[in-house]
Amino acid sequence: MNIQAEKIQLAKMLLETENPKIIDSIKKIFKKENATDFWDDLMPEQREEIEKALMEIKNGEVIAYKTFIQKHR
Protein backbone atom coordinates (compact mmCIF):
# COMPACT_ATOMS: atom_id res chain seq x y z
CA MET A 1 0.00 0.00 0.00
CA ASN A 2 1.40 3.41 -0.90
CA ILE A 3 1.57 6.38 1.44
CA GLN A 4 -1.50 8.12 0.01
CA ALA A 5 -3.63 5.01 0.42
CA GLU A 6 -2.41 4.61 4.00
CA LYS A 7 -3.28 8.23 4.79
CA ILE A 8 -6.78 7.74 3.37
CA GLN A 9 -7.23 4.58 5.41
CA LEU A 10 -6.10 6.37 8.59
CA ALA A 11 -8.43 9.30 7.87
CA LYS A 12 -11.34 6.90 7.48
CA MET A 13 -10.48 5.20 10.77
CA LEU A 14 -10.23 8.56 12.52
CA LEU A 15 -13.59 9.70 11.15
CA GLU A 16 -15.25 6.48 12.27
CA THR A 17 -13.93 6.41 15.84
CA GLU A 18 -15.90 7.74 18.77
CA ASN A 19 -13.10 7.04 21.22
CA PRO A 20 -11.70 10.33 22.59
CA LYS A 21 -8.58 8.55 23.87
CA ILE A 22 -7.62 7.61 20.32
CA ILE A 23 -8.13 11.17 19.13
CA ASP A 24 -6.06 12.54 22.03
CA SER A 25 -3.29 10.05 21.27
CA ILE A 26 -3.19 11.11 17.64
CA LYS A 27 -3.08 14.78 18.65
CA LYS A 28 -0.15 14.08 20.97
CA ILE A 29 1.72 12.33 18.17
CA PHE A 30 1.28 15.31 15.85
CA LYS A 31 2.20 17.82 18.55
CA LYS A 32 5.34 15.87 19.37
CA GLU A 33 6.24 15.58 15.69
CA ASN A 34 5.78 19.32 15.12
CA ALA A 35 7.50 20.43 18.30
CA THR A 36 10.78 22.20 17.80
CA ASP A 37 13.80 21.82 19.99
CA PHE A 38 14.33 25.04 21.95
CA TRP A 39 18.03 24.82 21.09
CA ASP A 40 17.19 25.50 17.44
CA ASP A 41 15.43 28.74 18.43
CA LEU A 42 18.39 30.15 20.37
CA MET A 43 20.73 32.75 18.95
CA PRO A 44 24.38 31.69 18.53
CA GLU A 45 25.40 33.94 21.45
CA GLN A 46 22.89 32.21 23.72
CA ARG A 47 24.16 28.78 22.68
CA GLU A 48 27.74 29.85 23.41
CA GLU A 49 26.77 31.08 26.89
CA ILE A 50 25.05 27.79 27.69
CA GLU A 51 27.96 25.75 26.40
CA LYS A 52 30.38 27.90 28.43
CA ALA A 53 28.28 27.38 31.58
CA LEU A 54 28.21 23.62 31.01
CA MET A 55 32.00 23.57 30.69
CA GLU A 56 32.34 25.56 33.91
CA ILE A 57 30.14 23.04 35.70
CA LYS A 58 32.10 20.15 34.23
CA ASN A 59 35.36 21.77 35.41
CA GLY A 60 34.00 22.28 38.92
CA GLU A 61 33.93 26.07 38.59
CA VAL A 62 30.77 26.42 40.68
CA ILE A 63 29.73 27.78 44.07
CA ALA A 64 26.91 26.75 46.35
CA TYR A 65 23.60 28.54 45.89
CA LYS A 66 23.54 29.68 49.54
CA THR A 67 27.00 31.20 49.20
CA PHE A 68 26.00 33.05 46.05
CA ILE A 69 22.79 34.41 47.59
CA GLN A 70 24.52 35.53 50.78
CA LYS A 71 26.92 37.68 48.75
CA HIS A 72 24.03 39.37 46.93
CA ARG A 73 21.73 40.18 49.83
C-alpha positions as protocol buffer text, in pm:
chain_id: "A"
residue {
  index: 1
  type: MET
  ca { x: 0 y: 0 z: 0 }
}
residue {
  index: 2
  type: ASN
  ca { x: 140 y: 341 z: -90 }
}
residue {
  index: 3
  type: ILE
  ca { x: 157 y: 638 z: 144 }
}
residue {
  index: 4
  type: GLN
  ca { x: -150 y: 812 z: 1 }
}
residue {
  index: 5
  type: ALA
  ca { x: -363 y: 501 z: 42 }
}
residue {
  index: 6
  type: GLU
  ca { x: -241 y: 461 z: 400 }
}
residue {
  index: 7
  type: LYS
  ca { x: -328 y: 823 z: 479 }
}
residue {
  index: 8
  type: ILE
  ca { x: -678 y: 774 z: 337 }
}
residue {
  index: 9
  type: GLN
  ca { x: -723 y: 458 z: 541 }
}
residue {
  index: 10
  type: LEU
  ca { x: -610 y: 637 z: 859 }
}
residue {
  index: 11
  type: ALA
  ca { x: -843 y: 930 z: 787 }
}
residue {
  index: 12
  type: LYS
  ca { x: -1134 y: 690 z: 748 }
}
residue {
  index: 13
  type: MET
  ca { x: -1048 y: 520 z: 1077 }
}
residue {
  index: 14
  type: LEU
  ca { x: -1023 y: 856 z: 1252 }
}
residue {
  index: 15
  type: LEU
  ca { x: -1359 y: 970 z: 1115 }
}
residue {
  index: 16
  type: GLU
  ca { x: -1525 y: 648 z: 1227 }
}
residue {
  index: 17
  type: THR
  ca { x: -1393 y: 641 z: 1584 }
}
residue {
  index: 18
  type: GLU
  ca { x: -1590 y: 774 z: 1877 }
}
residue {
  index: 19
  type: ASN
  ca { x: -1310 y: 704 z: 2122 }
}
residue {
  index: 20
  type: PRO
  ca { x: -1170 y: 1033 z: 2259 }
}
residue {
  index: 21
  type: LYS
  ca { x: -858 y: 855 z: 2387 }
}
residue {
  index: 22
  type: ILE
  ca { x: -762 y: 761 z: 2032 }
}
residue {
  index: 23
  type: ILE
  ca { x: -813 y: 1117 z: 1913 }
}
residue {
  index: 24
  type: ASP
  ca { x: -606 y: 1254 z: 2203 }
}
residue {
  index: 25
  type: SER
  ca { x: -329 y: 1005 z: 2127 }
}
residue {
  index: 26
  type: ILE
  ca { x: -319 y: 1111 z: 1764 }
}
residue {
  index: 27
  type: LYS
  ca { x: -308 y: 1478 z: 1865 }
}
residue {
  index: 28
  type: LYS
  ca { x: -15 y: 1408 z: 2097 }
}
residue {
  index: 29
  type: ILE
  ca { x: 172 y: 1233 z: 1817 }
}
residue {
  index: 30
  type: PHE
  ca { x: 128 y: 1531 z: 1585 }
}
residue {
  index: 31
  type: LYS
  ca { x: 220 y: 1782 z: 1855 }
}
residue {
  index: 32
  type: LYS
  ca { x: 534 y: 1587 z: 1937 }
}
residue {
  index: 33
  type: GLU
  ca { x: 624 y: 1558 z: 1569 }
}
residue {
  index: 34
  type: ASN
  ca { x: 578 y: 1932 z: 1512 }
}
residue {
  index: 35
  type: ALA
  ca { x: 750 y: 2043 z: 1830 }
}
residue {
  index: 36
  type: THR
  ca { x: 1078 y: 2220 z: 1780 }
}
residue {
  index: 37
  type: ASP
  ca { x: 1380 y: 2182 z: 1999 }
}
residue {
  index: 38
  type: PHE
  ca { x: 1433 y: 2504 z: 2195 }
}
residue {
  index: 39
  type: TRP
  ca { x: 1803 y: 2482 z: 2109 }
}
residue {
  index: 40
  type: ASP
  ca { x: 1719 y: 2550 z: 1744 }
}
residue {
  index: 41
  type: ASP
  ca { x: 1543 y: 2874 z: 1843 }
}
residue {
  index: 42
  type: LEU
  ca { x: 1839 y: 3015 z: 2037 }
}
residue {
  index: 43
  type: MET
  ca { x: 2073 y: 3275 z: 1895 }
}
residue {
  index: 44
  type: PRO
  ca { x: 2438 y: 3169 z: 1853 }
}
residue {
  index: 45
  type: GLU
  ca { x: 2540 y: 3394 z: 2145 }
}
residue {
  index: 46
  type: GLN
  ca { x: 2289 y: 3221 z: 2372 }
}
residue {
  index: 47
  type: ARG
  ca { x: 2416 y: 2878 z: 2268 }
}
residue {
  index: 48
  type: GLU
  ca { x: 2774 y: 2985 z: 2341 }
}
residue {
  index: 49
  type: GLU
  ca { x: 2677 y: 3108 z: 2689 }
}
residue {
  index: 50
  type: ILE
  ca { x: 2505 y: 2779 z: 2769 }
}
residue {
  index: 51
  type: GLU
  ca { x: 2796 y: 2575 z: 2640 }
}
residue {
  index: 52
  type: LYS
  ca { x: 3038 y: 2790 z: 2843 }
}
residue {
  index: 53
  type: ALA
  ca { x: 2828 y: 2738 z: 3158 }
}
residue {
  index: 54
  type: LEU
  ca { x: 2821 y: 2362 z: 3101 }
}
residue {
  index: 55
  type: MET
  ca { x: 3200 y: 2357 z: 3069 }
}
residue {
  index: 56
  type: GLU
  ca { x: 3234 y: 2556 z: 3391 }
}
residue {
  index: 57
  type: ILE
  ca { x: 3014 y: 2304 z: 3570 }
}
residue {
  index: 58
  type: LYS
  ca { x: 3210 y: 2015 z: 3423 }
}
residue {
  index: 59
  type: ASN
  ca { x: 3536 y: 2177 z: 3541 }
}
residue {
  index: 60
  type: GLY
  ca { x: 3400 y: 2228 z: 3892 }
}
residue {
  index: 61
  type: GLU
  ca { x: 3393 y: 2607 z: 3859 }
}
residue {
  index: 62
  type: VAL
  ca { x: 3077 y: 2642 z: 4068 }
}
residue {
  index: 63
  type: ILE
  ca { x: 2973 y: 2778 z: 4407 }
}
residue {
  index: 64
  type: ALA
  ca { x: 2691 y: 2675 z: 4635 }
}
residue {
  index: 65
  type: TYR
  ca { x: 2360 y: 2854 z: 4589 }
}
residue {
  index: 66
  type: LYS
  ca { x: 2354 y: 2968 z: 4954 }
}
residue {
  index: 67
  type: THR
  ca { x: 2700 y: 3120 z: 4920 }
}
residue {
  index: 68
  type: PHE
  ca { x: 2600 y: 3305 z: 4605 }
}
residue {
  index: 69
  type: ILE
  ca { x: 2279 y: 3441 z: 4759 }
}
residue {
  index: 70
  type: GLN
  ca { x: 2452 y: 3553 z: 5078 }
}
residue {
  index: 71
  type: LYS
  ca { x: 2692 y: 3768 z: 4875 }
}
residue {
  index: 72
  type: HIS
  ca { x: 2403 y: 3937 z: 4693 }
}
residue {
  index: 73
  type: ARG
  ca { x: 2173 y: 4018 z: 4983 }
}
